[in-house]
Amino acid sequence: MSEPLPLPTLSYQEGRLLMDERSRALGVPSVRTIPLAYRVRGRLDLPLLDRALAELTARHEALRTRFSTPKAQSVHADTVVRSVLFEADDEATAIERVRAEADRPLPADQPERLRVAVVRVAEDDHFVVLVFDHLVVDGWARGVLVDELSALYTALATDRQPQVPEVSYTYQDHVRGQSALLAGEDGERMMGFWRERLAGSGAIPRLDVPKRAPGATPEGGYETRRLPAQLATAVRTFAAQERVTLFMLVLCVLYVALRERTGHDDQAVAVNVYNRETTGRENLVAPLAELLVVRTDLAGATTFRAALRRVRGSSLDAQENGAIPFAELVKAFNPDEYADPDAPIGVVLNMLYAQLHGGGLDLAPAVTTPFPLSDEGFRPRSELMLVGEAGGDELSLSAYYQADRLSAAFVTGLLDRLVTLLEQVVEDPLLPLDGRGA
């Protein structure tokens, strides 16, 4: 076992632990677990699955990490993740067990950051539940682990050498790099940019709309809109023609919709970024994802195209200076809310592309298909988290929100407005902004 490693002030792990403690105290689901479930039809070799899990655990020390305190961690070399088998008399009982395992938290003081449950319905019919710990796994790392587990299982089943990349970059490398950045000239320059960009607003984006009265029982809400295939294709084509990413386009329609509801030209949203640009980071299992604040002033932008140009510029500026951790910006510009797990971030935008999820679990020769888990009850860190999912020809917009703070009517109205705006702007990029109501 390695010696405890002191982490940076308010590390990702410390923040997650504080948020998890707060969630438990409020009686809402854990913010630390990332569950995936699959239906596996055909022969599933459980000893082979455990061998693949053992190799996966050995490859990634993050899966063997124990958090004795929020500021200290230790890696246990002898930890091995193994599957736990449950028998079910029928499909309904199996699904009930799947959901229970997906919802069950992972103790931080135990050196396993991945739990695997197998629910057997019949000899050729199983459910496999993977529960990842958000302390060490972000959305990108989840895809890495699923892809590698598939590759390891398939290689063992066919007596071949597994084709998995070498892990050469460590989380300690990442921490040291951040520390060096903050202490150097680049860090000073970037902090200067944020000092100017966030003047008058602070680092935490706010959502200036009517809220529910304080004191309501904390709970989460969820709404989703799947765009028709023709509109999804038109949106992609429009983004390419305007030389912007799909993210920039969705961010712009979000800004416009929020301006209509708040009356403010000056809008700020926190967006999720994965921080995987450095060589070696793409295969690292670690929580490298960060929040990046994008602030844009739409004053004087009379057409949608003009607004989109501003959003493109402000997004690129933020990305160029995005190496400063969000927690450091909060510490500098919102010190009273630093380390407060319930400090209300207004809006977070998260764009998910198919490649971020990996190729999906493959336990050939068995046929594996994703089994959907309910999003009901999830209360996000932000008052509103908008998730755009793009894969194949599909595009959807989903809203997770704090139902004790925001009304369902506001969220559904906002989602409907986003879809309507997309329908309008793909037909007319010069659509006038001034005077348009919801």
C-alpha positions in Angstrom: 0.0 0.0 0.0 1.3 3.4 -0.9 1.7 6.3 1.6 -1.3 8.7 1.7 -0.9 11.4 -1.0 -1.9 14.9 0.1 -4.2 16.5 -2.6 -4.4 20.1 -3.7 -6.7 22.4 -1.7 -10.3 21.5 -2.4 -9.3 18.8 -4.8 -11.9 17.2 -7.1 -12.2 14.3 -4.6 -12.7 16.6 -1.6 -15.4 18.5 -3.4 -17.2 15.3 -4.4 -17.0 14.0 -0.9 -18.4 17.2 0.5 -21.2 17.2 -2.1 -22.0 13.5 -1.3 -22.2 14.2 2.4 -24.5 17.1 1.7 -26.7 15.0 -0.6 -27.1 12.3 2.0 -28.0 14.8 4.6 -30.7 16.2 2.3 -32.0 12.7 1.6 -31.3 12.8 -2.2 -29.4 10.2 -4.3 -25.6 10.2 -4.2 -23.8 12.4 -6.7 -20.8 10.1 -6.6 -22.0 7.0 -8.5 -22.0 6.6 -12.3 -24.0 3.4 -13.1 -24.3 1.5 -16.3 -26.4 -1.6 -16.9 -26.4 -4.1 -19.8 -28.6 -7.1 -20.8 -26.4 -10.0 -21.8 -28.0 -12.8 -23.8 -25.9 -15.9 -24.6 -23.1 -17.6 -22.7 -21.5 -15.4 -20.1 -18.2 -16.7 -18.6 -18.1 -15.4 -15.1 -14.6 -16.6 -14.2 -13.4 -15.0 -17.4 -15.2 -11.8 -16.5 -13.4 -11.8 -13.1 -10.0 -12.3 -14.8 -10.7 -9.4 -17.1 -11.7 -7.3 -14.1 -8.5 -8.3 -12.3 -6.4 -7.1 -15.2 -8.4 -3.9 -15.5 -7.9 -3.2 -11.7 -4.1 -3.8 -12.1 -3.9 -1.4 -15.0 -5.5 1.5 -13.3 -4.5 2.5 -9.7 -7.6 4.8 -9.5 -9.7 1.6 -9.1 -7.6 0.6 -6.1 -7.7 3.9 -4.3 -9.0 4.4 -0.7 -9.9 7.9 0.6 -9.2 7.8 4.4 -10.0 11.6 4.6 -11.1 14.1 2.0 -7.5 15.4 1.8 -5.7 12.0 1.7 -5.7 8.9 -0.5 -3.9 5.7 -0.6 -3.5 3.1 -3.3 -3.9 -0.6 -2.4 -1.8 -2.8 -4.7 -3.6 -6.0 -3.6 -7.2 -4.8 -4.4 -9.0 -6.7 -7.1 -12.5 -5.9 -8.4 -14.6 -9.1 -8.7 -18.2 -9.5 -9.8 -20.9 -10.4 -7.3 -23.6 -12.8 -8.6 -27.3 -12.5 -7.7 -29.9 -15.1 -8.8 -33.3 -13.9 -9.9 -36.5 -16.0 -10.3 -37.9 -13.9 -13.0 -37.2 -10.8 -15.1 -39.1 -8.4 -12.8 -37.1 -9.5 -9.8 -33.9 -9.2 -11.8 -34.7 -5.6 -12.9 -35.5 -4.7 -9.3 -32.1 -6.0 -8.2 -30.4 -4.1 -11.1 -31.9 -0.8 -10.0 -31.0 -1.5 -6.4 -27.4 -2.2 -7.3 -27.2 0.9 -9.5 -28.4 3.1 -6.7 -26.2 1.7 -3.9 -23.4 4.0 -3.0 -19.7 3.1 -2.9 -17.9 3.7 0.5 -15.0 6.1 0.1 -13.0 4.3 2.8 -13.0 1.0 1.0 -10.3 0.5 -1.8 -12.7 -0.3 -4.6 -13.9 2.4 -6.9 -15.8 0.0 -9.3 -18.5 -2.4 -8.3 -19.7 -5.1 -10.7 -23.0 -7.0 -10.1 -24.2 -9.8 -12.3 -27.9 -10.8 -12.1 -28.7 -14.2 -13.5 -32.2 -14.8 -14.9 -31.3 -18.0 -16.8 -28.1 -19.7 -17.9 -28.1 -17.7 -21.1 -29.7 -14.5 -19.8 -27.9 -12.0 -17.4 -27.8 -8.4 -16.4 -24.4 -6.8 -15.8 -24.3 -3.6 -13.6 -21.2 -1.5 -13.5 -21.1 1.2 -10.8 -18.2 3.7 -11.1 -17.1 6.1 -8.4 -17.2 9.8 -9.5 -14.3 10.4 -7.1 -11.9 8.8 -9.7 -14.0 8.4 -12.9 -15.5 11.0 -15.1 -17.5 10.6 -18.3 -14.5 10.1 -20.4 -12.8 7.6 -18.1 -16.0 5.6 -17.9 -15.7 5.1 -21.7 -12.1 4.1 -21.3 -12.9 1.4 -18.7 -15.8 0.0 -20.7 -13.7 -0.3 -23.8 -10.8 -1.9 -22.0 -13.0 -4.4 -20.1 -14.5 -5.4 -23.4 -11.0 -5.8 -25.0 -9.7 -7.8 -22.0 -12.6 -10.2 -21.9 -12.6 -10.8 -25.7 -8.8 -11.4 -25.7 -9.0 -13.9 -22.8 -12.0 -15.7 -24.5 -10.0 -16.1 -27.7 -6.5 -16.7 -26.1 -5.1 -13.5 -27.7 -3.0 -10.7 -26.4 -5.3 -7.9 -25.3 -5.0 -4.7 -27.5 -5.0 -2.1 -24.7 -2.8 1.1 -24.7 -0.1 1.7 -22.2 -1.0 4.0 -19.3 2.0 6.4 -19.1 0.4 9.5 -17.6 -0.8 9.5 -14.0 -3.1 11.6 -11.9 -0.1 12.7 -9.9 1.3 14.1 -13.1 -1.9 16.0 -13.6 -1.8 17.4 -10.1 1.8 18.4 -10.4 1.1 20.1 -13.8 -1.8 22.1 -12.3 0.4 23.2 -9.3 3.2 24.3 -11.7 0.7 26.2 -13.9 -0.8 28.1 -10.9 2.6 29.1 -9.7 4.0 30.2 -13.1 3.6 33.0 -15.6 1.0 31.2 -17.7 -1.2 30.8 -14.6 -0.8 34.5 -13.7 -1.7 35.4 -17.3 -4.8 33.2 -17.3 -5.9 34.5 -13.9 -5.6 38.0 -15.3 -7.9 37.0 -18.2 -10.5 35.6 -15.7 -10.2 38.6 -13.5 -11.3 40.8 -16.4 -13.8 38.4 -17.9 -15.6 37.6 -14.6 -15.6 41.2 -13.3 -19.0 42.0 -11.8 -20.3 38.5 -12.0 -17.9 36.2 -10.1 -17.0 32.7 -11.1 -20.3 31.0 -10.3 -22.9 31.5 -13.1 -26.3 32.5 -11.7 -29.8 31.8 -13.0 -31.9 34.9 -12.5 -35.4 33.5 -12.8 -38.2 33.1 -10.2 -37.4 30.4 -7.7 -39.5 28.3 -5.4 -39.7 29.5 -1.8 -36.8 28.3 0.4 -37.4 25.3 2.7 -38.8 22.8 0.1 -37.7 19.2 0.3 -34.6 18.8 -2.0 -35.5 16.7 -5.0 -34.5 16.4 -8.6 -36.5 16.7 -11.8 -35.9 15.5 -15.4 -37.3 16.4 -18.8 -36.0 15.5 -22.3 -36.6 16.4 -25.9 -35.5 14.2 -28.8 -35.1 16.2 -32.0 -36.8 14.8 -35.1 -34.2 13.2 -37.4 -34.7 15.8 -40.1 -34.1 18.6 -37.7 -31.1 16.9 -36.1 -29.5 16.6 -39.5 -30.3 20.2 -40.4 -28.8 21.4 -37.1 -25.5 19.6 -37.8 -25.4 21.0 -41.3 -26.1 24.5 -40.1 -23.3 24.3 -37.5 -20.8 23.2 -40.2 -21.9 25.9 -42.5 -21.5 28.6 -39.8 -18.1 27.1 -38.8 -19.0 26.5 -35.2 -19.2 23.3 -33.2 -22.5 21.7 -32.2 -21.7 22.8 -28.6 -21.4 26.5 -29.6 -24.7 26.3 -31.5 -26.5 24.8 -28.5 -24.9 27.3 -26.2 -26.0 30.2 -28.3 -29.7 29.1 -28.4 -29.5 28.6 -24.7 -28.2 32.1 -24.2 -31.0 33.5 -26.4 -33.6 31.6 -24.5 -32.2 32.7 -21.1 -32.1 36.3 -22.3 -35.8 36.1 -23.2 -36.6 34.9 -19.7 -34.3 37.1 -17.6 -34.1 40.3 -19.7 -30.3 40.2 -19.4 -28.0 40.5 -22.4 -25.0 39.4 -20.3 -25.2 35.6 -19.8 -22.8 33.1 -18.3 -23.0 29.3 -18.3 -20.6 26.7 -16.9 -19.7 24.0 -19.4 -18.2 20.6 -18.9 -14.8 20.0 -20.5 -12.8 16.8 -20.3 -9.1 18.0 -20.3 -7.8 15.2 -22.4 -5.7 17.2 -24.9 -2.3 16.3 -23.5 -0.7 13.1 -24.9 -1.3 10.2 -22.4 -4.4 11.7 -20.8 -6.7 10.1 -23.3 -6.2 6.7 -21.6 -6.0 7.8 -18.0 -8.7 6.8 -15.6 -9.0 9.9 -13.4 -11.4 12.8 -12.8 -9.9 15.3 -15.2 -13.3 16.9 -16.2 -13.7 20.5 -15.2 -16.2 23.3 -15.4 -15.4 26.1 -17.7 -17.3 29.4 -17.4 -18.3 31.0 -20.8 -19.6 34.5 -20.5 -21.1 36.4 -23.4 -22.7 39.8 -23.8 -25.4 39.8 -26.5 -26.0 43.5 -26.3 -26.2 44.9 -29.8 -26.3 41.5 -31.5 -29.5 42.0 -33.6 -29.4 38.7 -35.5 -28.8 35.1 -34.4 -25.7 34.9 -36.6 -24.2 37.9 -34.9 -24.9 36.3 -31.5 -23.4 33.0 -32.7 -20.2 34.8 -33.7 -19.9 36.3 -30.2 -20.5 32.9 -28.6 -17.8 31.4 -30.8 -15.3 34.1 -29.8 -16.1 33.9 -26.1 -16.0 30.1 -26.1 -12.6 30.0 -27.8 -11.2 32.7 -25.3 -12.5 30.6 -22.4 -10.9 27.4 -23.7 -7.6 29.2 -24.3 -7.5 30.1 -20.6 -9.3 27.0 -19.4 -6.4 25.3 -17.6 -7.2 27.1 -14.3 -9.4 24.8 -12.2 -12.9 26.0 -11.6 -12.4 25.6 -7.8 -9.4 28.1 -8.0 -11.7 30.6 -9.7 -14.3 30.2 -7.1 -11.7 30.6 -4.3 -10.4 33.8 -6.0 -13.7 35.5 -7.0 -16.4 33.9 -4.7 -14.4 33.1 -1.5 -17.5 32.9 0.7 -18.9 30.1 -1.4 -15.7 28.2 -1.7 -16.0 24.6 -0.3 -19.8 25.0 0.0 -21.2 21.9 -1.8 -24.6 23.6 -2.1 -23.5 26.9 -3.5 -26.0 27.4 -6.3 -24.4 27.2 -9.8 -27.1 28.4 -12.1 -26.7 26.6 -15.4 -24.3 23.9 -16.6 -24.2 22.7 -20.2 -22.8 19.3 -20.9 -22.5 18.1 -24.5 -22.1 14.3 -24.8 -20.9 12.8 -28.1 -21.2 9.1 -28.9 -17.4 8.6 -28.7 -17.3 9.7 -25.1 -19.3 6.7 -24.1 -16.9 4.3 -25.6 -18.0 1.5 -27.9 -20.3 -0.1 -25.3 -19.7 -3.3 -23.4 -18.8 -6.3 -25.6 -18.8 -9.7 -24.0 -18.8 -11.8 -27.2 -19.9 -14.3 -28.1 -22.8 -13.2 -25.9 -24.9 -10.3 -27.3 -24.8 -7.3 -25.0 -27.3 -4.4 -25.2 -27.6 -1.3 -22.9 -30.3 -1.5 -20.3 -31.7 2.0 -19.5 -31.6 3.2 -15.9 -34.1 5.8 -14.6 -32.9 9.4 -14.3 -35.7 10.2 -12.0 -34.7 11.6 -8.6 -31.2 12.7 -9.6 -30.6 16.2 -8.2 -27.7 17.9 -10.1 -25.0 20.1 -8.5 -26.4 23.0 -10.5 -29.9 24.4 -10.4 -30.2 23.4 -14.1 -28.0 21.0 -16.0 -28.7 20.9 -19.8 -27.3 17.8 -21.5 -27.0 17.6 -25.3 -26.5 14.1 -26.6 -25.3 13.6 -30.2 -24.8 10.1 -31.6 -25.3 8.8 -35.2 -28.1 10.8 -36.7 -29.7 11.5 -33.3 -29.7 14.7 -31.2 -31.5 15.2 -27.9 -31.6 17.9 -25.2 -32.3 16.8 -21.6 -32.7 18.9 -18.5 -31.8 17.7 -15.0 -32.8 20.3 -12.4 -33.3 21.1 -8.7 -37.0 20.7 -8.4 -37.0 22.3 -5.0 -35.7 25.5 -6.7 -37.0 25.5 -10.2 -40.5 24.8 -11.4 -41.3 22.1 -13.9 -43.2 24.7 -16.0 -40.0 26.8 -16.4 -37.8 23.9 -17.4 -40.3 22.4 -19.9 -40.9 25.8 -21.4 -37.1 26.4 -21.7 -36.6 23.0 -23.5 -39.5 23.7 -25.9 -38.1 27.1 -26.7 -34.6 25.7 -27.4 -36.1 23.2 -29.9 -38.2 26.0 -31.5 -35.1 28.3 -31.8 -33.2 25.5 -33.5 -36.0 25.0 -36.0 -36.0 28.8 -36.7 -32.3 29.4 -37.1 -31.5 26.6 -39.4 -34.1 28.2 -41.8 -32.9 31.8 -41.2 -29.5 32.5 -39.6 -30.3 36.2 -39.8 -33.3 35.7 -37.5 -33.7 39.0 -35.5 -33.2 38.7 -31.8 -34.6 41.9 -30.5 -38.3 41.9 -29.6 -38.7 38.1 -29.8 -40.5 36.7 -26.8 -40.8 33.1 -25.5 
